[in-house]
Amino acid sequence: MTEEKVALPAVDGLVFRAITVADIDGWLALVRRIAAVEKPPWHEQRSDLEDVFAPSKHDPAVNTVGG
């Protein structure tokens, strides 16, 4: 299976880029704000988000995007 690049949207005032380890705190804060409203039975914890950056065949530099 070949990886297909997805075009990032062009939105004034937003910059889209790959998510990095430095983004975990903000990402976790977003997850928690969403969970506070939606009240799911479970939501991602810090360790789950850190696992995204563990060595694997899915490179976060290629397979993540935040804006």
C-alpha positions in Angstrom: 0.0 0.0 0.0 1.4 3.4 -0.9 0.9 6.4 1.2 -1.3 9.0 -0.4 -0.7 12.7 0.5 -3.7 14.7 1.5 -3.8 18.4 0.5 -4.0 20.6 3.6 -6.7 23.2 3.6 -5.7 26.8 3.0 -7.3 28.9 5.8 -6.3 32.5 6.6 -4.8 32.7 10.0 -4.2 29.0 10.5 -1.0 27.1 9.9 -1.3 23.3 9.5 1.7 21.1 10.3 2.6 17.6 11.6 2.0 17.2 15.4 5.1 16.8 17.5 5.9 15.7 21.0 5.9 19.4 22.0 2.1 19.5 21.1 1.1 16.8 23.6 0.1 19.2 26.4 -2.2 21.3 24.1 -3.5 18.1 22.4 -4.4 16.6 25.8 -6.0 19.9 26.9 -8.2 19.8 23.8 -9.1 16.1 24.4 -10.1 17.0 28.0 -12.2 20.0 27.0 -14.1 17.9 24.5 -14.6 15.1 27.0 -15.9 17.6 29.6 -18.7 18.5 27.2 -19.4 15.2 25.6 -19.0 13.1 28.7 -17.7 9.9 27.0 -17.2 6.8 29.1 -13.5 7.0 28.2 -11.1 9.4 26.6 -7.4 9.4 25.7 -4.9 10.0 28.5 -1.4 11.4 28.2 0.2 8.0 27.7 -2.2 7.3 24.8 -1.1 10.4 23.1 2.6 9.7 23.8 2.2 6.3 22.2 1.6 8.1 18.9 5.2 9.0 18.9 6.5 5.5 19.8 8.5 3.8 17.1 6.1 2.3 14.6 5.4 2.1 10.9 3.2 5.2 11.2 5.5 8.2 11.2 3.8 11.1 13.0 5.7 13.5 10.7 3.7 12.0 7.8 0.5 10.7 9.5 -0.6 13.6 11.7 -1.8 17.2 11.2 -2.8 19.9 13.5 -3.9 23.5 12.8 
